[in-house]
Amino acid sequence: MSARSLRGESARYERPSTEKEAAILAAATQLFGDKGYDGARTAEIAARAGVTERTLFRYFPSKNQLYQRVMFPAVLAATMPRELTETGKLFALDAESFADWHRRVLKLRIDGARASAPQLRLMLARLMTDETLRNRTIEIWKKNLWQHAVDTVKRYQKRGQLRTDLKAEAMARAIISLNLGYIIARALLAPDAPWDDDAEVDATVELLLRGAGKL
């Protein structure tokens, strides 16, 4: 697994060659997400897609290849989110405040997680048990996201919008932890709860900027 292969698999997932392939991918996404890799059978995926198992294997010679096509877009989104790695979006207008940047990025990540919730659920479960996948994902994440996040914090420190007595790395970890906590709860743990995303995002941004203690 590399950044290049992730992009390739994601592009193929987003642009299936035929309607049958699209149906297979949709069914596999749902069943892998609901039952995991071991619990989802290719016969069941084929039936859900309205094709024969033989047709499924014509598009995907093995269950693992189908699994990778379904899961890798979620790994790509988690390790190289466009709103952080695209230069034009990372280096925003000078007039943009840290609060505006954090609010925008968190909203984008929520929307992305909700759209790929079955894949995200599958990815998190697999990362807990697959050490090789976990180490490779961490490596790609560090290379493509972590330094961007740290650089963004430093940028706002230089503008006087964030404290400079704290290390940029510590604040980057706090931002990522707060964001992940809400994203996982929102998209995976309680997706049907009566969330008010705008209010929750504002509260998350405010909490990060001001802290929770009464000084």
N, CA and C atoms as a LAMMPS dump frame, in Angstrom:
ITEM: TIMESTEP
0
ITEM: NUMBER OF ATOMS
645
ITEM: BOX BOUNDS ff ff ff
-5.0000000000000000e+02 5.0000000000000000e+02
-5.0000000000000000e+02 5.0000000000000000e+02
-5.0000000000000000e+02 5.0000000000000000e+02
ITEM: ATOMS id mol type element x y z
1 1 1 N 0.847 -1.189 0
2 1 2 C 0 0 0
3 1 3 C 0.882 1.238 0
4 2 1 N 0.646 2.119 -0.939
5 2 2 C 1.384 3.37 -1.04
6 2 3 C 0.397 4.483 -1.345
7 3 1 N 0.869 5.728 -1.237
8 3 2 C -0.004 6.856 -1.568
9 3 3 C -0.494 6.74 -3.004
10 4 1 N 0.385 6.315 -3.892
11 4 2 C 0.007 6.186 -5.305
12 4 3 C -1.056 5.118 -5.511
13 5 1 N -0.874 3.952 -4.87
14 5 2 C -1.867 2.884 -5.032
15 5 3 C -3.199 3.27 -4.405
16 6 1 N -3.149 3.994 -3.29
17 6 2 C -4.389 4.447 -2.662
18 6 3 C -5.164 5.358 -3.603
19 7 1 N -4.469 6.282 -4.238
20 7 2 C -5.134 7.191 -5.165
21 7 3 C -5.714 6.424 -6.352
22 8 1 N -4.957 5.441 -6.832
23 8 2 C -5.44 4.656 -7.96
24 8 3 C -6.683 3.857 -7.623
25 9 1 N -6.673 3.182 -6.478
26 9 2 C -7.834 2.394 -6.065
27 9 3 C -9.039 3.289 -5.791
28 10 1 N -8.792 4.452 -5.224
29 10 2 C -9.887 5.37 -4.93
30 10 3 C -10.528 5.882 -6.223
31 11 1 N -9.697 6.202 -7.206
32 11 2 C -10.22 6.667 -8.493
33 11 3 C -11.047 5.574 -9.159
34 12 1 N -10.583 4.338 -9.068
35 12 2 C -11.328 3.223 -9.666
36 12 3 C -12.625 2.962 -8.912
37 13 1 N -12.606 3.174 -7.59
38 13 2 C -13.822 2.997 -6.803
39 13 3 C -14.863 4.049 -7.182
40 14 1 N -14.409 5.273 -7.366
41 14 2 C -15.325 6.377 -7.672
42 14 3 C -15.845 6.335 -9.106
43 15 1 N -15.1 5.642 -9.994
44 15 2 C -15.506 5.601 -11.396
45 15 3 C -15.513 4.157 -11.897
46 16 1 N -16.469 3.346 -11.44
47 16 2 C -16.541 1.957 -11.911
48 16 3 C -16.785 1.905 -13.416
49 17 1 N -16.292 0.832 -14.039
50 17 2 C -16.335 0.745 -15.498
51 17 3 C -17.715 0.392 -16.033
52 18 1 N -18.525 -0.302 -15.247
53 18 2 C -19.858 -0.707 -15.696
54 18 3 C -20.854 -0.581 -14.54
55 19 1 N -22.127 -0.694 -14.866
56 19 2 C -23.159 -0.662 -13.829
57 19 3 C -23.049 -1.867 -12.905
58 20 1 N -22.66 -3.008 -13.455
59 20 2 C -22.51 -4.202 -12.627
60 20 3 C -21.377 -4.016 -11.616
61 21 1 N -20.277 -3.449 -12.061
62 21 2 C -19.171 -3.204 -11.143
63 21 3 C -19.589 -2.222 -10.053
64 22 1 N -20.352 -1.199 -10.44
65 22 2 C -20.839 -0.221 -9.461
66 22 3 C -21.729 -0.903 -8.433
67 23 1 N -22.595 -1.816 -8.891
68 23 2 C -23.492 -2.523 -7.976
69 23 3 C -22.709 -3.425 -7.029
70 24 1 N -21.679 -4.082 -7.536
71 24 2 C -20.843 -4.949 -6.694
72 24 3 C -20.14 -4.125 -5.627
73 25 1 N -19.594 -2.986 -6.019
74 25 2 C -18.887 -2.133 -5.057
75 25 3 C -19.836 -1.593 -3.995
76 26 1 N -21.032 -1.206 -4.401
77 26 2 C -22.008 -0.689 -3.437
78 26 3 C -22.404 -1.772 -2.434
79 27 1 N -22.636 -2.976 -2.934
80 27 2 C -23.018 -4.083 -2.051
81 27 3 C -21.865 -4.46 -1.125
82 28 1 N -20.663 -4.504 -1.67
83 28 2 C -19.5 -4.872 -0.858
84 28 3 C -19.234 -3.824 0.217
85 29 1 N -19.388 -2.565 -0.138
86 29 2 C -19.183 -1.495 0.841
87 29 3 C -20.117 -1.677 2.029
88 30 1 N -21.374 -1.954 1.752
89 30 2 C -22.357 -2.11 2.814
90 30 3 C -22.102 -3.368 3.651
91 31 1 N -21.864 -4.486 2.985
92 31 2 C -21.721 -5.75 3.711
93 31 3 C -20.387 -5.846 4.449
94 32 1 N -19.318 -5.372 3.844
95 32 2 C -18.052 -5.351 4.569
96 32 3 C -18.163 -4.441 5.794
97 33 1 N -18.837 -3.309 5.612
98 33 2 C -19.011 -2.39 6.733
99 33 3 C -19.86 -2.972 7.845
100 34 1 N -20.902 -3.719 7.47
101 34 2 C -21.81 -4.297 8.466
102 34 3 C -21.242 -5.548 9.142
103 35 1 N -20.543 -6.387 8.366
104 35 2 C -20.143 -7.704 8.862
105 35 3 C -18.635 -7.901 8.971
106 36 1 N -17.855 -6.95 8.471
107 36 2 C -16.419 -7.122 8.477
108 36 3 C -15.958 -8.01 7.343
109 37 1 N -14.645 -8.136 7.221
110 37 2 C -14.084 -8.906 6.11
111 37 3 C -14.475 -10.384 6.192
112 38 1 N -14.313 -10.98 7.357
113 38 2 C -14.573 -12.414 7.493
114 38 3 C -16.062 -12.734 7.404
115 39 1 N -16.907 -11.829 7.906
116 39 2 C -18.334 -12.123 7.941
117 39 3 C -19.056 -11.936 6.625
118 40 1 N -18.515 -11.131 5.753
119 40 2 C -19.161 -10.878 4.464
120 40 3 C -18.73 -11.934 3.451
121 41 1 N -19.689 -12.683 2.923
122 41 2 C -19.379 -13.732 1.947
123 41 3 C -19.556 -13.189 0.528
124 42 1 N -18.73 -13.641 -0.391
125 42 2 C -18.825 -13.16 -1.772
126 42 3 C -20.169 -13.531 -2.4
127 43 1 N -20.722 -14.681 -2.014
128 43 2 C -22.022 -15.069 -2.557
129 43 3 C -23.104 -14.078 -2.127
130 44 1 N -23.017 -13.633 -0.889
131 44 2 C -23.985 -12.672 -0.371
132 44 3 C -23.803 -11.31 -1.044
133 45 1 N -22.56 -10.92 -1.271
134 45 2 C -22.292 -9.651 -1.949
135 45 3 C -22.847 -9.693 -3.362
136 46 1 N -22.615 -10.8 -4.052
137 46 2 C -23.114 -10.942 -5.418
138 46 3 C -24.632 -10.877 -5.453
139 47 1 N -25.276 -11.583 -4.524
140 47 2 C -26.746 -11.564 -4.483
141 47 3 C -27.267 -10.158 -4.205
142 48 1 N -26.637 -9.443 -3.293
143 48 2 C -27.054 -8.071 -2.986
144 48 3 C -26.883 -7.17 -4.215
145 49 1 N -25.856 -7.45 -5.011
146 49 2 C -25.587 -6.637 -6.201
147 49 3 C -26.437 -7.04 -7.396
148 50 1 N -27.134 -8.168 -7.291
149 50 2 C -27.971 -8.626 -8.395
150 50 3 C -27.178 -9.273 -9.514
151 51 1 N -26.029 -9.869 -9.164
152 51 2 C -25.213 -10.564 -10.162
153 51 3 C -24.868 -11.941 -9.627
154 52 1 N -24.298 -12.785 -10.482
155 52 2 C -23.851 -14.092 -10.026
156 52 3 C -22.473 -13.965 -9.373
157 53 1 N -22.13 -14.942 -8.571
158 53 2 C -20.802 -14.925 -7.956
159 53 3 C -19.717 -15.032 -9.018
160 54 1 N -20.019 -15.742 -10.094
161 54 2 C -19.058 -15.85 -11.196
162 54 3 C -18.788 -14.478 -11.812
163 55 1 N -19.839 -13.679 -11.957
164 55 2 C -19.667 -12.328 -12.491
165 55 3 C -18.836 -11.483 -11.538
166 56 1 N -19.09 -11.611 -10.235
167 56 2 C -18.303 -10.864 -9.252
168 56 3 C -16.818 -11.165 -9.409
169 57 1 N -16.469 -12.455 -9.544
170 57 2 C -15.061 -12.825 -9.642
171 57 3 C -14.455 -12.449 -10.993
172 58 1 N -15.305 -12.177 -11.982
173 58 2 C -14.772 -11.683 -13.243
174 58 3 C -14.249 -10.258 -13.07
175 59 1 N -14.929 -9.491 -12.225
176 59 2 C -14.477 -8.12 -11.948
177 59 3 C -13.392 -8.094 -10.882
178 60 1 N -13.521 -8.97 -9.887
179 60 2 C -12.59 -9.005 -8.759
180 60 3 C -12.182 -10.455 -8.528
181 61 1 N -11.008 -10.863 -9.018
182 61 2 C -10.594 -12.266 -8.952
183 61 3 C -10.525 -12.847 -7.549
184 62 1 N -10.433 -12.004 -6.54
185 62 2 C -10.386 -12.517 -5.17
186 62 3 C -11.183 -11.601 -4.246
187 63 1 N -11.59 -12.161 -3.134
188 63 2 C -12.305 -11.381 -2.128
189 63 3 C -11.426 -10.261 -1.602
190 64 1 N -10.134 -10.534 -1.454
191 64 2 C -9.23 -9.527 -0.927
192 64 3 C -9.1 -8.33 -1.868
193 65 1 N -9.091 -8.574 -3.168
194 65 2 C -9.022 -7.469 -4.122
195 65 3 C -10.267 -6.596 -4.042
196 66 1 N -11.411 -7.217 -3.876
197 66 2 C -12.651 -6.461 -3.72
198 66 3 C -12.622 -5.664 -2.425
199 67 1 N -12.145 -6.285 -1.387
200 67 2 C -12.038 -5.615 -0.085
201 67 3 C -11.137 -4.392 -0.162
202 68 1 N -10 -4.54 -0.829
203 68 2 C -9.086 -3.419 -0.957
204 68 3 C -9.707 -2.262 -1.732
205 69 1 N -10.417 -2.597 -2.795
206 69 2 C -11.047 -1.54 -3.587
207 69 3 C -12.05 -0.766 -2.741
208 70 1 N -12.747 -1.447 -1.865
209 70 2 C -13.747 -0.806 -1.021
210 70 3 C -13.1 0.001 0.102
211 71 1 N -12.084 -0.561 0.728
212 71 2 C -11.528 0.06 1.92
213 71 3 C -10.518 1.161 1.642
214 72 1 N -9.725 1.026 0.604
215 72 2 C -8.632 1.963 0.402
216 72 3 C -9.062 3.415 0.224
217 73 1 N -10.225 3.684 -0.393
218 73 2 C -10.647 5.094 -0.427
219 73 3 C -10.808 5.702 0.962
220 74 1 N -11.253 4.888 1.932
221 74 2 C -11.392 5.389 3.302
222 74 3 C -10.019 5.633 3.92
223 75 1 N -9.051 4.745 3.628
224 75 2 C -7.693 4.951 4.125
225 75 3 C -7.116 6.222 3.52
226 76 1 N -7.363 6.426 2.229
227 76 2 C -6.875 7.639 1.568
228 76 3 C -7.466 8.878 2.217
229 77 1 N -8.772 8.863 2.45
230 77 2 C -9.432 10.028 3.053
231 77 3 C -8.916 10.295 4.458
232 78 1 N -8.581 9.225 5.185
233 78 2 C -8.096 9.39 6.558
234 78 3 C -6.658 9.871 6.606
235 79 1 N -5.838 9.448 5.635
236 79 2 C -4.416 9.765 5.693
237 79 3 C -4.03 10.97 4.852
238 80 1 N -4.828 11.3 3.841
239 80 2 C -4.489 12.416 2.96
240 80 3 C -5.726 13.234 2.606
241 81 1 N -6.421 13.775 3.587
242 81 2 C -7.63 14.552 3.281
243 81 3 C -7.31 15.753 2.41
244 82 1 N -8.098 15.961 1.372
245 82 2 C -7.803 17.001 0.395
246 82 3 C -7.781 18.389 1.007
247 83 1 N -8.666 18.629 1.982
248 83 2 C -8.737 19.98 2.523
249 83 3 C -7.499 20.354 3.331
250 84 1 N -6.677 19.342 3.695
251 84 2 C -5.44 19.638 4.406
252 84 3 C -4.224 19.596 3.487
253 85 1 N -4.273 18.782 2.452
254 85 2 C -3.083 18.587 1.636
255 85 3 C -3.061 19.395 0.352
256 86 1 N -4.208 19.903 -0.094
257 86 2 C -4.194 20.749 -1.279
258 86 3 C -3.656 22.119 -0.9
259 87 1 N -2.656 22.554 -1.601
260 87 2 C -1.972 23.795 -1.252
261 87 3 C -2.932 24.974 -1.162
262 88 1 N -3.822 25.083 -2.105
263 88 2 C -4.733 26.227 -2.128
264 88 3 C -5.65 26.288 -0.93
265 89 1 N -5.985 25.131 -0.378
266 89 2 C -6.876 25.114 0.78
267 89 3 C -6.09 25.143 2.088
268 90 1 N -4.906 24.551 2.075
269 90 2 C -4.1 24.548 3.288
270 90 3 C -3.647 25.958 3.636
271 91 1 N -3.097 26.651 2.655
272 91 2 C -2.636 28.012 2.879
273 91 3 C -3.737 28.974 2.477
274 92 1 N -4.636 29.22 3.423
275 92 2 C -5.83 30.016 3.149
276 92 3 C -5.484 31.497 3.099
277 93 1 N -6.482 32.291 2.815
278 93 2 C -6.296 33.732 2.775
279 93 3 C -5.795 34.241 4.122
280 94 1 N -4.96 35.272 4.084
281 94 2 C -4.411 35.815 5.321
282 94 3 C -5.505 36.292 6.268
283 95 1 N -6.651 36.685 5.708
284 95 2 C -7.726 37.212 6.547
285 95 3 C -8.443 36.11 7.318
286 96 1 N -8.232 34.851 6.933
287 96 2 C -8.935 33.765 7.6
288 96 3 C -8.358 33.534 8.996
289 97 1 N -9.227 33.421 9.982
290 97 2 C -8.782 33.172 11.351
291 97 3 C -8.6 31.676 11.577
292 98 1 N -7.901 31.334 12.66
293 98 2 C -7.749 29.925 13.008
294 98 3 C -9.114 29.293 13.258
295 99 1 N -9.994 30.009 13.939
296 99 2 C -11.323 29.474 14.227
297 99 3 C -12.06 29.139 12.941
298 100 1 N -11.975 30.013 11.946
299 100 2 C -12.636 29.752 10.667
300 100 3 C -12.024 28.542 9.975
301 101 1 N -10.696 28.455 10.028
302 101 2 C -10.026 27.311 9.408
303 101 3 C -10.437 26.005 10.085
304 102 1 N -10.392 25.99 11.41
305 102 2 C -10.744 24.769 12.142
306 102 3 C -12.197 24.386 11.892
307 103 1 N -13.073 25.35 11.9
308 103 2 C -14.492 25.092 11.661
309 103 3 C -14.711 24.496 10.266
310 104 1 N -14.052 25.056 9.274
311 104 2 C -14.224 24.59 7.897
312 104 3 C -13.696 23.166 7.727
313 105 1 N -12.502 22.909 8.264
314 105 2 C -11.915 21.582 8.13
315 105 3 C -12.754 20.536 8.845
316 106 1 N -13.227 20.844 10.049
317 106 2 C -14.024 19.872 10.8
318 106 3 C -15.324 19.557 10.079
319 107 1 N -15.971 20.553 9.529
320 107 2 C -17.214 20.307 8.784
321 107 3 C -16.959 19.422 7.566
322 108 1 N -15.866 19.673 6.873
323 108 2 C -15.529 18.85 5.716
324 108 3 C -15.259 17.411 6.129
325 109 1 N -14.566 17.216 7.241
326 109 2 C -14.271 15.859 7.704
327 109 3 C -15.529 15.138 8.153
328 110 1 N -16.466 15.857 8.766
329 110 2 C -17.735 15.241 9.165
330 110 3 C -18.492 14.763 7.936
331 111 1 N -18.582 15.616 6.934
332 111 2 C -19.298 15.25 5.71
333 111 3 C -18.643 14.04 5.051
334 112 1 N -17.311 14.02 5.025
335 112 2 C -16.608 12.897 4.419
336 112 3 C -16.824 11.601 5.183
337 113 1 N -16.81 11.677 6.506
338 113 2 C -17.004 10.484 7.329
339 113 3 C -18.419 9.944 7.204
340 114 1 N -19.388 10.82 7.151
341 114 2 C -20.778 10.37 7
342 114 3 C -20.992 9.699 5.652
343 115 1 N -20.338 10.226 4.619
344 115 2 C -20.514 9.667 3.278
345 115 3 C -19.87 8.288 3.14
346 116 1 N -18.832 8.031 3.918
347 116 2 C -18.127 6.75 3.817
348 116 3 C -18.13 6.009 5.147
349 117 1 N -19.233 6.106 5.884
350 117 2 C -19.314 5.494 7.212
351 117 3 C -19.048 3.987 7.206
352 118 1 N -19.632 3.196 6.276
353 118 2 C -19.333 1.755 6.295
354 118 3 C -17.851 1.465 6.089
355 119 1 N -17.218 2.204 5.179
356 119 2 C -15.788 2.005 4.942
357 119 3 C -14.967 2.427 6.147
358 120 1 N -15.344 3.526 6.749
359 120 2 C -14.619 4.013 7.924
360 120 3 C -14.728 3.024 9.075
361 121 1 N -15.91 2.476 9.269
362 121 2 C -16.112 1.478 10.329
363 121 3 C -15.236 0.251 10.079
364 122 1 N -15.216 -0.186 8.836
365 122 2 C -14.414 -1.341 8.456
366 122 3 C -12.929 -1.058 8.656
367 123 1 N -12.493 0.127 8.256
368 123 2 C -11.092 0.481 8.368
369 123 3 C -10.644 0.506 9.826
370 124 1 N -11.443 1.117 10.707
371 124 2 C -11.075 1.206 12.112
372 124 3 C -10.981 -0.179 12.745
373 125 1 N -11.931 -1.049 12.396
374 125 2 C -11.902 -2.407 12.939
375 125 3 C -10.677 -3.168 12.453
376 126 1 N -10.343 -3.008 11.174
377 126 2 C -9.191 -3.733 10.62
378 126 3 C -7.878 -3.196 11.187
379 127 1 N -7.816 -1.89 11.427
380 127 2 C -6.597 -1.311 11.98
381 127 3 C -6.292 -1.849 13.374
382 128 1 N -7.328 -2.238 14.113
383 128 2 C -7.133 -2.753 15.459
384 128 3 C -6.497 -4.144 15.457
385 129 1 N -6.651 -4.881 14.362
386 129 2 C -6.201 -6.272 14.341
387 129 3 C -5.093 -6.55 13.333
388 130 1 N -4.884 -5.642 12.405
389 130 2 C -3.908 -5.866 11.341
390 130 3 C -2.723 -4.92 11.564
391 131 1 N -1.653 -5.447 12.171
392 131 2 C -0.511 -4.605 12.529
393 131 3 C 0.193 -4.043 11.296
394 132 1 N 0.288 -4.853 10.245
395 132 2 C 0.949 -4.394 9.027
396 132 3 C 0.2 -3.226 8.412
397 133 1 N -1.115 -3.372 8.302
398 133 2 C -1.931 -2.293 7.75
399 133 3 C -1.858 -1.065 8.645
400 134 1 N -1.887 -1.273 9.954
401 134 2 C -1.842 -0.156 10.896
402 134 3 C -0.526 0.619 10.756
403 135 1 N 0.585 -0.09 10.702
404 135 2 C 1.881 0.578 10.591
405 135 3 C 2.012 1.323 9.271
406 136 1 N 1.521 0.729 8.197
407 136 2 C 1.612 1.389 6.892
408 136 3 C 0.713 2.615 6.843
409 137 1 N -0.472 2.51 7.438
410 137 2 C -1.389 3.646 7.468
411 137 3 C -0.801 4.793 8.283
412 138 1 N -0.192 4.462 9.424
413 138 2 C 0.449 5.488 10.249
414 138 3 C 1.572 6.159 9.483
415 139 1 N 2.338 5.37 8.747
416 139 2 C 3.452 5.921 7.964
417 139 3 C 2.942 6.91 6.919
418 140 1 N 1.899 6.53 6.202
419 140 2 C 1.34 7.421 5.179
420 140 3 C 0.72 8.65 5.834
421 141 1 N 0.061 8.443 6.965
422 141 2 C -0.576 9.553 7.679
423 141 3 C 0.472 10.566 8.143
424 142 1 N 1.566 10.078 8.687
425 142 2 C 2.617 10.983 9.149
426 142 3 C 3.209 11.779 7.996
427 143 1 N 3.381 11.123 6.878
428 143 2 C 4.024 11.757 5.736
429 143 3 C 3.117 12.781 5.068
430 144 1 N 1.814 12.504 5.027
431 144 2 C 0.92 13.323 4.217
432 144 3 C -0.017 14.237 5.008
433 145 1 N -0.212 13.988 6.3
434 145 2 C -1.142 14.808 7.061
435 145 3 C -0.495 15.474 8.262
436 146 1 N 0.292 14.72 9.011
437 146 2 C 0.789 15.216 10.28
438 146 3 C 1.584 16.509 10.121
439 147 1 N 2.53 16.528 9.198
440 147 2 C 3.358 17.716 9.057
441 147 3 C 2.547 18.909 8.576
442 148 1 N 1.533 18.651 7.737
443 148 2 C 0.653 19.744 7.296
444 148 3 C -0.086 20.344 8.49
445 149 1 N -0.551 19.469 9.387
446 149 2 C -1.277 19.956 10.559
447 149 3 C -0.362 20.79 11.46
448 150 1 N 0.862 20.318 11.667
449 150 2 C 1.816 21.054 12.494
450 150 3 C 2.158 22.39 11.847
451 151 1 N 2.381 22.386 10.543
452 151 2 C 2.708 23.631 9.833
453 151 3 C 1.563 24.639 9.917
454 152 1 N 0.331 24.132 9.877
455 152 2 C -0.825 25.023 9.982
456 152 3 C -0.869 25.688 11.351
457 153 1 N -0.622 24.919 12.41
458 153 2 C -0.58 25.491 13.759
459 153 3 C 0.507 26.557 13.844
460 154 1 N 1.679 26.265 13.315
461 154 2 C 2.78 27.231 13.344
462 154 3 C 2.407 28.505 12.596
463 155 1 N 1.676 28.341 11.503
464 155 2 C 1.261 29.513 10.721
465 155 3 C 0.4 30.454 11.563
466 156 1 N -0.536 29.865 12.329
467 156 2 C -1.412 30.706 13.151
468 156 3 C -0.713 31.189 14.413
469 157 1 N 0.301 30.46 14.85
470 157 2 C 1.126 30.978 15.955
471 157 3 C 1.853 32.253 15.509
472 158 1 N 2.393 32.244 14.32
473 158 2 C 3.107 33.409 13.806
474 158 3 C 2.168 34.601 13.63
475 159 1 N 0.91 34.323 13.386
476 159 2 C -0.059 35.41 13.218
477 159 3 C -0.585 35.92 14.553
478 160 1 N -0.149 35.297 15.634
479 160 2 C -0.591 35.73 16.945
480 160 3 C -1.962 35.226 17.341
481 161 1 N -2.47 34.197 16.657
482 161 2 C -3.809 33.69 16.945
483 161 3 C -3.785 32.459 17.844
484 162 1 N -2.628 31.852 18.018
485 162 2 C -2.486 30.693 18.892
486 162 3 C -1.304 30.917 19.834
487 163 1 N -1.374 30.282 20.994
488 163 2 C -0.306 30.414 21.977
489 163 3 C 1.017 29.917 21.418
490 164 1 N 2.076 30.613 21.77
491 164 2 C 3.402 30.206 21.34
492 164 3 C 4.194 29.529 22.452
493 165 1 N 3.609 29.483 23.676
494 165 2 C 4.301 28.803 24.774
495 165 3 C 4.037 27.304 24.759
496 166 1 N 3.153 26.856 23.88
497 166 2 C 2.89 25.433 23.7
498 166 3 C 3.484 24.998 22.37
499 167 1 N 3.998 23.783 22.333
500 167 2 C 4.568 23.265 21.099
501 167 3 C 3.479 23.072 20.05
502 168 1 N 3.833 23.363 18.809
503 168 2 C 2.875 23.192 17.715
504 168 3 C 2.411 21.745 17.616
505 169 1 N 3.322 20.809 17.887
506 169 2 C 2.965 19.389 17.805
507 169 3 C 1.893 19.017 18.829
508 170 1 N 1.992 19.58 20.039
509 170 2 C 0.999 19.29 21.078
510 170 3 C -0.371 19.833 20.678
511 171 1 N -0.404 21.029 20.121
512 171 2 C -1.681 21.601 19.703
513 171 3 C -2.257 20.86 18.505
514 172 1 N -1.4 20.412 17.603
515 172 2 C -1.877 19.633 16.461
516 172 3 C -2.527 18.339 16.933
517 173 1 N -1.908 17.678 17.922
518 173 2 C -2.501 16.457 18.473
519 173 3 C -3.851 16.743 19.125
520 174 1 N -3.955 17.869 19.829
521 174 2 C -5.221 18.223 20.478
522 174 3 C -6.317 18.463 19.437
523 175 1 N -5.972 19.16 18.381
524 175 2 C -6.949 19.42 17.312
525 175 3 C -7.433 18.11 16.71
526 176 1 N -6.49 17.242 16.373
527 176 2 C -6.85 15.968 15.738
528 176 3 C -7.686 15.113 16.684
529 177 1 N -7.324 15.072 17.963
530 177 2 C -8.066 14.26 18.93
531 177 3 C -9.492 14.758 19.111
532 178 1 N -9.656 16.072 19.265
533 178 2 C -11.001 16.636 19.405
534 178 3 C -11.846 16.361 18.168
535 179 1 N -11.249 16.582 17.013
536 179 2 C -11.989 16.361 15.774
537 179 3 C -12.402 14.905 15.618
538 180 1 N -11.455 13.985 15.854
539 180 2 C -11.762 12.562 15.692
540 180 3 C -12.85 12.113 16.653
541 181 1 N -12.808 12.624 17.883
542 181 2 C -13.823 12.24 18.861
543 181 3 C -15.225 12.556 18.368
544 182 1 N -15.416 13.758 17.845
545 182 2 C -16.753 14.127 17.366
546 182 3 C -17.091 13.386 16.079
547 183 1 N -16.134 13.254 15.174
548 183 2 C -16.401 12.585 13.894
549 183 3 C -16.829 11.142 14.109
550 184 1 N -16.127 10.416 14.99
551 184 2 C -16.464 9.013 15.234
552 184 3 C -17.839 8.89 15.886
553 185 1 N -18.114 9.749 16.859
554 185 2 C -19.432 9.717 17.498
555 185 3 C -20.527 10.057 16.498
556 186 1 N -20.279 11.063 15.69
557 186 2 C -21.287 11.557 14.736
558 186 3 C -21.572 10.575 13.617
559 187 1 N -20.521 9.983 13.05
560 187 2 C -20.686 9.146 11.872
561 187 3 C -20.867 7.669 12.186
562 188 1 N -20.302 7.198 13.322
563 188 2 C -20.283 5.764 13.573
564 188 3 C -21.052 5.329 14.811
565 189 1 N -20.832 5.998 15.938
566 189 2 C -21.424 5.527 17.188
567 189 3 C -22.9 5.858 17.318
568 190 1 N -23.278 7.047 16.917
569 190 2 C -24.686 7.457 17.054
570 190 3 C -25.108 8.318 15.873
571 191 1 N -25.071 7.759 14.66
572 191 2 C -25.378 8.563 13.469
573 191 3 C -26.811 9.069 13.421
574 192 1 N -27.726 8.41 14.129
575 192 2 C -29.14 8.799 14.081
576 192 3 C -29.559 9.721 15.224
577 193 1 N -28.616 10.081 16.072
578 193 2 C -28.925 11.008 17.171
579 193 3 C -29.244 12.398 16.595
580 194 1 N -29.99 13.203 17.338
581 194 2 C -30.368 14.538 16.848
582 194 3 C -29.215 15.54 16.938
583 195 1 N -28.196 15.336 16.137
584 195 2 C -27.025 16.205 16.177
585 195 3 C -27.322 17.587 15.598
586 196 1 N -26.724 18.576 16.179
587 196 2 C -26.715 19.922 15.606
588 196 3 C -25.26 20.199 15.244
589 197 1 N -24.891 19.852 14.021
590 197 2 C -23.48 19.908 13.634
591 197 3 C -22.89 21.305 13.785
592 198 1 N -23.642 22.318 13.383
593 198 2 C -23.107 23.681 13.464
594 198 3 C -22.781 24.052 14.91
595 199 1 N -23.71 23.731 15.816
596 199 2 C -23.496 24.047 17.232
597 199 3 C -22.349 23.226 17.812
598 200 1 N -22.279 21.957 17.448
599 200 2 C -21.214 21.091 17.967
600 200 3 C -19.842 21.53 17.445
601 201 1 N -19.789 21.895 16.186
602 201 2 C -18.522 22.353 15.613
603 201 3 C -18.089 23.643 16.286
604 202 1 N -19.033 24.569 16.479
605 202 2 C -18.696 25.831 17.15
606 202 3 C -18.183 25.574 18.566
607 203 1 N -18.817 24.644 19.272
608 203 2 C -18.4 24.325 20.638
609 203 3 C -17.005 23.692 20.657
610 204 1 N -16.732 22.829 19.677
611 204 2 C -15.413 22.195 19.594
612 204 3 C -14.326 23.223 19.344
613 205 1 N -14.596 24.139 18.431
614 205 2 C -13.633 25.202 18.119
615 205 3 C -13.423 26.101 19.333
616 206 1 N -14.51 26.463 19.989
617 206 2 C -14.425 27.328 21.172
618 206 3 C -13.653 26.642 22.299
619 207 1 N -13.919 25.341 22.482
620 207 2 C -13.223 24.594 23.532
621 207 3 C -11.734 24.558 23.289
622 208 1 N -11.349 24.346 22.033
623 208 2 C -9.933 24.299 21.725
624 208 3 C -9.272 25.669 21.959
625 209 1 N -9.949 26.721 21.557
626 209 2 C -9.369 28.058 21.66
627 209 3 C -9.277 28.564 23.097
628 210 1 N -10.281 28.246 23.912
629 210 2 C -10.364 28.833 25.246
630 210 3 C -10.159 27.842 26.382
631 211 1 N -10.222 26.554 26.111
632 211 2 C -10.081 25.55 27.156
633 211 3 C -11.373 25.412 27.955
634 212 1 N -11.375 24.474 28.894
635 212 2 C -12.579 24.2 29.675
636 212 3 C -12.497 24.709 31.109
637 213 1 N -11.315 25.092 31.559
638 213 2 C -11.15 25.52 32.935
639 213 3 C -11.498 26.977 33.131
640 214 1 N -11.968 27.302 34.326
641 214 2 C -12.29 28.686 34.678
642 214 3 C -11.057 29.312 35.329
643 215 1 N -10.475 30.284 34.645
644 215 2 C -9.248 30.9 35.133
645 215 3 C -9.533 32.12 35.999
